[in-house]
Amino acid sequence: MKDVTLRVARPTDRLDEVVRFYRDGLGFEVIGSFEDHDGFDGAMLGHPGAAWHLEFTHRRGHQAGRAPTQDNLLVFYLPDRDAWEAAVERMRAHGHTPVVSLNPYWDRQGLTFEDPDGYRVVLQNAAWGR
């Protein structure tokens, strides 16, 4: 599949908090948002021009709940040590503390942070290998 854009979408009960986590903590940009679209509010975050973005939605009057497990992960590979350290420092500066990963593999070269819904984001100081 060529010229594909990936959207990872999930519901949340804490839309504003989740947007702050990904925008302020991870440095993503809000690339789109909507209010009361058929009862849904939402925001898309990512980087302009990237072939992927995250969408978080909240359906009014509906409860989404928390992450089903501690192993629901988004993993971002940051092979450049300076870029990785800057990303970790930005997370800490916004009040996010690393958590111990359920799978110890992720703690060897990275740090894991938990978003307001309990979903986890790994900042991995390694290149992704195929």
N, C-alpha and C positions, 0 to 999 in steps of 0.2 A: 504494500500500500504506500504509494508515493504521495507527497504533498498532503499529509494527514496532520491535523491538529488534534492533540489529546486534551480532553477536558475530564478532570477527575471531579466528580460532583458528590456532595454529601449533605445531608440535613444537619441542622444544629438548633439547639434551643437558646444559644448564646451568640447570636450573629455579631453583635457589636464587639464582644470580647474576642471572638475568633478572628474577626477582621483585624483587630489591633495586634493579635499574636503574629499573624502572617505578614501584615503590612509593616508594623513597627519593629517587631522582633526579628523577622527573617528578611525584611527589606523588600518585600514584594510590593508591587503597585496595584492599586485598584484600577482594573482596566475596563470595568463595567459594573453597573449595579441596577437594581430595579426595586420598586416598592409596590405592593398590592397588585401584583400581576396574577390574576386569578387566585388571590388569597396568599400568594407567596411573596416574600421579600428575599433579596439575594444580592450577592456580590461575587464578582470574578476577580481573582488576584493572580498575578504572574509578572511577566516582564514583556513589555511591548515588543512584538515581532517574534517572540519565542513560539515554538510549535506546541506548547502546552500551557495550561492554566488550571487553576483550582476554582471551583464554584461551591459556594456555601449558600444554602437556602434555609429559610424558616417558613413553615406553613402556619399561618395564624390559626390558633386553636388546636394545634397538633403537637404532641410531644415526641421528639426524636430520640431522646435518651443519650447515654454515654457510649463510648467505644465498647464493643463487645469483649475485647481482650486487650492485654498490654502489648500484644504483638501485631497490632494494626499500625503499620508504619508507612511513612513517606521517607525515602532515603535520598538525600542530596549528596552527591559525590563532589567534594571540593579538594582536588589534588594539590593545589597550591597552598602551602602551609600558611602564608600570610593571609590569604583570602579566608581560609578556614578559621584562623584565630580571630580575624575581624568579625566573622559571622557569629562565632561563639561569644565574643565580647558584646556585640550588639544585642544578642539574646539576654545576656546577663544584665546589661545596662537597662533593659526594659523589664527587669524583675523576674526573668525566667531562669530557674535553677535546673541543671541537668538531673536526670533520674537514672537509676540503674536500669539497663535494658534487660528485658526478659531473656533474650538470647545474648549471652556474653560476647559473641562474635562482634557485635556493634560497639562494645566498650573498648575493644583493643585499639582501634584507630579512629574512634569517633566519640561523640557525645549525643545523648538522646534527651529531647525535651518533650514535655507533654502539653498539648494544647488544652484550652478550657473544657473540651468535651472528653478528654482522656485519650484522644488519638495522639500518636507519637511521631515525632520528626527526628530523624537521625541526620546529624551533620557529620559526614564521614570524610576524614582526611586521607583520601585515597582516590585513585583513578578507577573508574568502573571498567572492569575487564570483561571481554566477551568470551 
